[in-house]
């Protein structure tokens, strides 16, 4: 059994001014909020116990989603009295399972959560991070230097990075490293897991993935939604 934790408490400052009146998980993608799409995907994967860590404009999220039954999940809310960072809420939430699937609440993705969990189990790791290859075009000529000597020049290259998808699987041994009532972010947790010598696995996925933290990513999500709707929601 695996509980899910969805982090839905951030202020979403990069999406201002929209997020001054609407929490980011309620930002509409097509005809529904981005968090509704995510919850429906979790229900399809038979992941039905979902803890929502809420903060900014939490009352709007709670009013819209209620107990989660409309979306096929059981929602349990945890409110931040003060910001605890991205990983801090994990120390406060009381799950019913030894394993947590943790994700940001602003994701639009076709990632197969069951495949991720199966890969994590097979790895035997204490933690798994969903990884996506992101290509970033550089709009300038890149000069390579050795001191003041130019050793190379590349016009407008495209750089590739392996980036976190904001989707994690943690065993209890990893979650217990998060300090209580302390601001603590996922990079802090990753460094601490590595320092303690616990195994950490990468799940590399080519699935469609966007977080909608920036205006350009939100606009792309809205643009791609109808094309991906059947895959995202299982609609015929």
DRENSELO-45146 format. One line per 3 residues: number of its first residue (from 1); their letters; for each residue x, y, z of N, C-alpha, C. Coordinates in pm, whole numbers, plus 50000, padded with zeros to 5 digits. Layout:
residues N
NUM = A = X/Y/Z/X/Y/Z/X/Y/Z  ...
//
This chain:
residues 236
1 = XXX = 50084/49880/50000/50000/50000/50000/50088/50125/50000  50048/50226/49924/50124/50349/49913/50030/50469/49931  50062/50555/50025/49992/50682/50038/50054/50783/49943
4 = XXX = 49975/50881/49905/50023/50989/49818/50020/51120/49897  50125/51198/49882/50128/51334/49936/50141/51430/49819  50045/51522/49809/50050/51625/49705/50074/51759/49772
7 = XXX = 50179/51826/49730/50218/51954/49789/50146/52066/49715  50051/52128/49784/49964/52226/49720/49957/52355/49800  50064/52387/49874/50058/52502/49963/50136/52624/49920
10 = XXX = 50209/52616/49808/50295/52727/49768/50217/52849/49721  50285/52963/49721/50220/53088/49682/50220/53108/49530  50303/53033/49458/50303/53044/49312/50337/53183/49262
13 = XXX = 50439/53245/49321/50470/53385/49290/50508/53406/49144  50565/53304/49079/50606/53323/48939/50486/53329/48845  50369/53288/48894/50248/53297/48812/50161/53418/48848
16 = XXX = 50215/53506/48929/50142/53629/48960/50116/53704/48829  50004/53777/48817/49908/53810/48923/49797/53706/48942  49794/53598/48858/49685/53500/48871/49676/53445/49013
19 = XXX = 49793/53414/49071/49794/53343/49198/49774/53435/49319  49749/53561/49296/49711/53646/49409/49566/53620/49450  49486/53567/49358/49344/53540/49388/49309/53393/49372
22 = XXX = 49399/53313/49316/49370/53172/49289/49495/53090/49324  49484/52988/49409/49601/52905/49436/49642/52829/49310  49771/52808/49295/49821/52747/49172/49755/52613/49139
25 = XXX = 49725/52524/49237/49658/52398/49202/49520/52415/49140  49460/52533/49154/49329/52559/49093/49339/52631/48959  49460/52653/48910/49475/52715/48779/49412/52623/48674
28 = XXX = 49326/52678/48589/49253/52592/48494/49338/52547/48376  49326/52418/48346/49384/52359/48225/49265/52302/48148  49227/52364/48038/49103/52325/47973/48987/52358/48063
31 = XXX = 48903/52257/48093/48782/52282/48171/48793/52236/48315  48916/52216/48365/48931/52172/48504/49063/52220/48560  49074/52231/48693/49201/52270/48755/49309/52165/48734
34 = XXX = 49434/52209/48734/49545/52117/48712/49548/52009/48821  49512/52044/48945/49513/51943/49051/49404/51838/49030  49293/51875/48971/49189/51775/48942/49240/51672/48843
37 = XXX = 49311/51716/48741/49368/51622/48644/49461/51524/48715  49544/51576/48805/49638/51493/48878/49565/51392/48967  49462/51437/49037/49387/51345/49124/49317/51236/49044
40 = XXX = 49263/51272/48929/49196/51171/48846/49298/51068/48795  49419/51111/48765/49523/51017/48722/49563/50925/48837  49571/50979/48957/49604/50895/49073/49495/50790/49096
43 = XXX = 49370/50831/49083/49259/50736/49101/49266/50624/48997  49299/50659/48873/49312/50557/48768/49424/50459/48799  49526/50504/48870/49637/50416/48910/49607/50344/49040
46 = XXX = 49483/50356/49089/49439/50294/49214/49522/50343/49333  49557/50470/49330/49625/50537/49442/49523/50634/49499  49454/50593/49602/49332/50663/49642/49342/50736/49777
49 = XXX = 49445/50710/49854/49462/50783/49979/49560/50897/49955  49508/51019/49952/49588/51134/49911/49586/51239/50022  49704/51274/50069/49720/51381/50168/49754/51509/50093
52 = XXX = 49676/51613/50114/49702/51742/50050/49763/51836/50153  49886/51880/50128/49950/51981/50211/49915/52117/50152  49835/52193/50224/49783/52319/50172/49827/52435/50260
55 = XXX = 49827/52554/50202/49865/52674/50276/49799/52796/50215  49859/52850/50109/49810/52970/50043/49670/52946/49986  49574/53026/50030/49435/53017/49984/49381/52874/49997
58 = XXX = 49415/52811/50109/49377/52671/50130/49226/52653/50128  49152/52752/50177/49006/52737/50185/48944/52719/50047  49004/52777/49943/48952/52760/49808/48975/52617/49758
61 = XXX = 49092/52562/49789/49122/52425/49749/49027/52328/49821  49008/52348/49949/48922/52259/50027/48776/52270/49981  48734/52392/49947/48596/52410/49902/48572/52339/49769
64 = XXX = 48670/52342/49679/48652/52281/49547/48660/52129/49554  48757/52075/49625/48783/51931/49620/48709/51853/49728  48668/51917/49835/48595/51848/49939/48669/51725/49989
67 = XXX = 48597/51614/50003/48660/51491/50053/48725/51409/49942  48717/51458/49818/48783/51391/49706/48701/51283/49639  48583/51250/49693/48506/51138/49640/48462/51161/49496
70 = XXX = 48440/51286/49458/48400/51315/49318/48507/51274/49220  48631/51264/49268/48745/51237/49179/48802/51098/49201  48735/51019/49286/48777/50881/49306/48886/50861/49409
73 = XXX = 48911/50964/49494/49016/50953/49595/48960/50995/49731  49034/50960/49836/49003/51006/49971/49107/51112/50008  49061/51235/50026/49152/51346/50055/49161/51370/50205
76 = XXX = 49284/51388/50251/49311/51427/50389/49396/51553/50385  49348/51659/50447/49413/51790/50438/49506/51812/50556  49619/51874/50526/49709/51921/50629/49746/52066/50596
79 = XXX = 49716/52156/50689/49741/52299/50666/49871/52342/50731  49953/52414/50657/50073/52474/50711/50036/52602/50787  50074/52610/50914/50057/52735/50987/50162/52836/50946
82 = XXX = 50278/52786/50908/50384/52870/50854/50458/52788/50749  50518/52855/50649/50582/52780/50540/50693/52688/50591  50688/52562/50550/50787/52463/50593/50873/52414/50479
85 = XXX = 50870/52482/50363/50950/52437/50250/50882/52323/50177  50951/52268/50080/50891/52165/49996/50885/52029/50064  50985/51997/50147/50988/51866/50213/50938/51870/50357
88 = XXX = 50936/51987/50418/50898/51999/50558/50765/51936/50595  50661/51949/50510/50532/51888/50546/50537/51738/50567  50635/51669/50512/50640/51523/50526/50656/51481/50672
91 = XXX = 50717/51567/50755/50736/51534/50896/50608/51551/50976  50511/51623/50920/50389/51654/50994/50273/51562/50956  50271/51517/50831/50161/51433/50782/50172/51293/50841
94 = XXX = 50059/51234/50875/50057/51100/50933/50001/51001/50831  50090/50936/50755/50044/50842/50652/50000/50710/50714  49931/50630/50633/49887/50498/50676/49975/50388/50618
97 = XXX = 50078/50425/50542/50162/50325/50476/50309/50354/50506  50394/50255/50476/50538/50269/50496/50605/50340/50379  50531/50362/50272/50588/50422/50150/50503/50540/50108
100 = XXX = 50568/50647/50064/50498/50765/50018/50535/50797/49874  50434/50823/49793/50453/50882/49662/50424/51030/49678  50523/51114/49654/50515/51257/49683/50529/51333/49553
103 = XXX = 50446/51436/49535/50455/51513/49412/50405/51655/49433  50448/51743/49345/50399/51880/49345/50257/51883/49287  50178/51979/49334/50039/51987/49293/50014/52063/49165
106 = XXX = 50121/52104/49096/50104/52183/48973/50155/52108/48851  50154/51975/48857/50210/51894/48748/50105/51857/48645  50142/51867/48519/50064/51809/48410/50156/51706/48345
109 = XXX = 50124/51578/48364/50215/51474/48318/50141/51347/48284  50193/51274/48187/50142/51141/48152/50225/51031/48219  50309/51067/48315/50391/50970/48386/50303/50859/48443
112 = XXX = 50346/50734/48424/50276/50618/48477/50321/50597/48621  50236/50632/48717/50274/50625/48857/50298/50481/48903  50224/50388/48848/50242/50248/48886/50378/50195/48839
115 = XXX = 50419/50233/48718/50551/50191/48669/50661/50250/48756  50643/50375/48796/50741/50439/48885/50751/50362/49016  50637/50327/49076/50639/50255/49202/50700/50115/49186
118 = XXX = 50670/50048/49077/50728/49916/49052/50880/49924/49038  50927/50027/48968/51072/50045/48950/51138/50074/49084  51071/50154/49166/51125/50183/49299/51136/50056/49382
121 = XXX = 51031/49975/49383/51032/49851/49460/51144/49759/49412  51160/49747/49281/51263/49658/49226/51403/49707/49261  51420/49838/49276/51553/49894/49305/51597/49867/49448
124 = XXX = 51501/49851/49540/51535/49834/49681/51586/49961/49746  51570/50075/49681/51623/50201/49731/51532/50261/49838  51589/50351/49917/51511/50425/50016/51434/50539/49953
127 = XXX = 51480/50581/49836/51414/50693/49768/51435/50681/49618  51336/50726/49543/51345/50733/49397/51298/50870/49353  51369/50927/49258/51331/51058/49202/51295/51038/49055
130 = XXX = 51176/51087/49016/51140/51088/48876/51224/51191/48801  51284/51147/48691/51379/51230/48617/51331/51248/48473  51347/51370/48422/51309/51400/48284/51426/51470/48216
133 = XXX = 51449/51437/48090/51554/51505/48014/51496/51634/47956  51552/51746/47997/51505/51877/47951/51614/51940/47864  51575/51981/47744/51668/52047/47653/51645/52198/47658
136 = XXX = 51755/52271/47676/51747/52416/47694/51826/52484/47583  51760/52554/47490/51834/52626/47386/51900/52751/47443  52023/52772/47404/52098/52892/47445/52098/52988/47326
139 = XXX = 52051/53109/47348/52032/53203/47238/52156/53288/47210  52273/53240/47253/52396/53315/47232/52505/53220/47182  52610/53279/47125/52728/53200/47094/52804/53172/47221
142 = XXX = 52831/53043/47250/52899/53004/47373/53048/52990/47346  53129/53061/47422/53274/53062/47407/53336/52978/47518  53428/52891/47482/53499/52810/47581/53638/52871/47601
145 = XXX = 53674/52887/47731/53797/52956/47765/53888/52867/47849  54017/52889/47831/54120/52837/47921/54202/52958/47963  54168/53014/48079/54224/53144/48114/54167/53248/48019
148 = XXX = 54256/53320/47949/54210/53417/47849/54216/53362/47707  54260/53237/47694/54270/53177/47561/54138/53113/47523  54089/53144/47403/53966/53083/47352/53999/52947/47293
151 = XXX = 53930/52846/47345/53956/52709/47298/53842/52652/47215  53731/52723/47208/53620/52673/47129/53508/52774/47122  53420/52754/47024/53307/52844/47005/53192/52763/46948
154 = XXX = 53073/52778/47008/52957/52705/46959/52840/52802/46949  52784/52813/46831/52675/52908/46807/52540/52851/46851  52477/52916/46948/52342/52884/46996/52322/52733/47017
157 = XXX = 52399/52675/47107/52385/52530/47131/52258/52499/47210  52218/52373/47207/52111/52323/47292/52174/52232/47397  52153/52266/47523/52209/52190/47633/52104/52096/47689
160 = XXX = 52145/51978/47731/52053/51878/47787/52084/51857/47935  51979/51853/48015/51993/51832/48158/51895/51725/48204  51935/51647/48301/51844/51555/48367/51788/51628/48488
163 = XXX = 51657/51655/48487/51596/51738/48591/51491/51659/48669  51471/51699/48792/51368/51638/48874/51230/51675/48822  51140/51577/48817/51004/51600/48773/50914/51650/48888
166 = XXX = 50971/51658/49008/50887/51692/49122/50799/51578/49164  50844/51454/49136/50774/51331/49175/50876/51241/49244  50844/51196/49365/50938/51119/49446/50867/51000/49510
169 = XXX = 50945/50895/49538/50897/50785/49621/50993/50774/49739  50938/50772/49861/51020/50765/49981/50973/50650/50070  51068/50571/50115/51041/50477/50223/51045/50553/50355
172 = XXX = 50989/50490/50459/50981/50558/50588/51120/50599/50638  51223/50520/50612/51359/50553/50658/51405/50688/50604  51360/50722/50483/51396/50852/50425/51309/50963/50483
175 = XXX = 51179/50936/50498/51088/51038/50552/51127/51076/50693  51175/50981/50771/51210/51009/50911/51331/51102/50924  51400/51129/50815/51512/51223/50819/51464/51368/50817
178 = XXX = 51338/51392/50782/51286/51529/50773/51260/51580/50914  51322/51692/50954/51301/51744/51090/51162/51803/51106  51106/51789/51225/50972/51839/51253/50973/51990/51271
181 = XXX = 50865/52053/51219/50839/52196/51239/50959/52282/51202  51026/52244/51093/51144/52315/51045/51133/52331/50894  51170/52448/50845/51171/52467/50700/51276/52376/50639
184 = XXX = 51235/52294/50543/51322/52191/50488/51278/52163/50345  51371/52169/50251/51338/52153/50110/51391/52019/50057  51343/51981/49940/51384/51852/49884/51534/51842/49858
187 = XXX = 51601/51948/49812/51747/51935/49801/51814/51903/49935  51761/51960/50044/51815/51927/50177/51796/51779/50207  51678/51727/50175/51650/51586/50202/51737/51495/50117
190 = XXX = 51752/51529/49990/51836/51447/49902/51979/51442/49954  52034/51558/49992/52171/51560/50044/52182/51477/50171  52081/51485/50257/52086/51411/50383/52075/51260/50359
193 = XXX = 51991/51219/50264/51981/51077/50231/52117/51024/50182  52182/51102/50096/52312/51059/50045/52417/51057/50156  52414/51157/50245/52509/51161/50356/52494/51040/50447
196 = XXX = 52370/50993/50465/52346/50879/50553/52373/50746/50484  52408/50752/50356/52444/50630/50285/52326/50547/50241  52206/50607/50238/52089/50534/50191/52086/50535/50039
199 = XXX = 52036/50426/49982/52033/50414/49836/51925/50504/49778  51960/50570/49667/51865/50655/49597/51866/50619/49450  51745/50601/49394/51730/50553/49257/51674/50665/49168
202 = XXX = 51712/50662/49041/51656/50754/48941/51561/50677/48851  51443/50731/48830/51349/50674/48734/51340/50773/48619  51405/50740/48509/51412/50829/48394/51292/50805/48304
205 = XXX = 51216/50910/48275/51092/50896/48199/51090/50992/48081  51035/50943/47971/51015/51028/47853/50870/51073/47842  50790/51049/47948/50650/51090/47947/50639/51242/47933
208 = XXX = 50523/51287/47884/50499/51431/47880/50500/51483/48024  50567/51596/48043/50578/51652/48178/50596/51804/48172  50514/51871/48249/50528/52015/48270/50488/52045/48413
211 = XXX = 50563/52134/48479/50504/52200/48594/50464/52340/48544  50361/52395/48603/50306/52519/48548/50351/52639/48630  50472/52632/48683/50522/52739/48768/50553/52868/48696
214 = XXX = 50578/52862/48566/50610/52983/48489/50499/53010/48389  50485/53136/48350/50379/53173/48256/50390/53094/48126  50511/53079/48073/50526/53011/47945/50490/52863/47956
217 = XXX = 50521/52800/48070/50485/52660/48088/50334/52643/48107  50273/52736/48177/50128/52730/48193/50059/52744/48057  50105/52838/47975/50045/52857/47843/50064/52732/47756
220 = XXX = 50181/52667/47766/50205/52544/47690/50113/52432/47739  50093/52422/47871/50004/52320/47926/49862/52337/47873  49814/52461/47872/49680/52488/47820/49672/52450/47673
223 = XXX = 49777/52481/47598/49780/52453/47455/49781/52303/47427  49852/52224/47508/49869/52081/47481/49758/51996/47542  49677/52052/47629/49583/51970/47706/49486/51892/47618
226 = XXX = 49421/51956/47523/49322/51886/47442/49385/51772/47364  49506/51794/47316/49578/51688/47243/49607/51568/47333  49635/51594/47461/49674/51488/47555/49559/51441/47642
229 = XXX = 49441/51500/47624/49331/51476/47718/49298/51327/47734  49287/51255/47625/49251/51113/47633/49354/51035/47712  49482/51063/47690/49587/50991/47762/49590/51033/47909
232 = XXX = 49569/51161/47937/49574/51210/48073/49458/51157/48158  49339/51152/48099/49218/51123/48175/49155/50988/48142  49212/50916/48045/49157/50787/48010/49024/50795/47939
235 = XX = 48998/50908/47874/48873/50925/47802/48883/50866/47663  48775/50808/47616/48774/50747/47484/48776/50854/47375
//
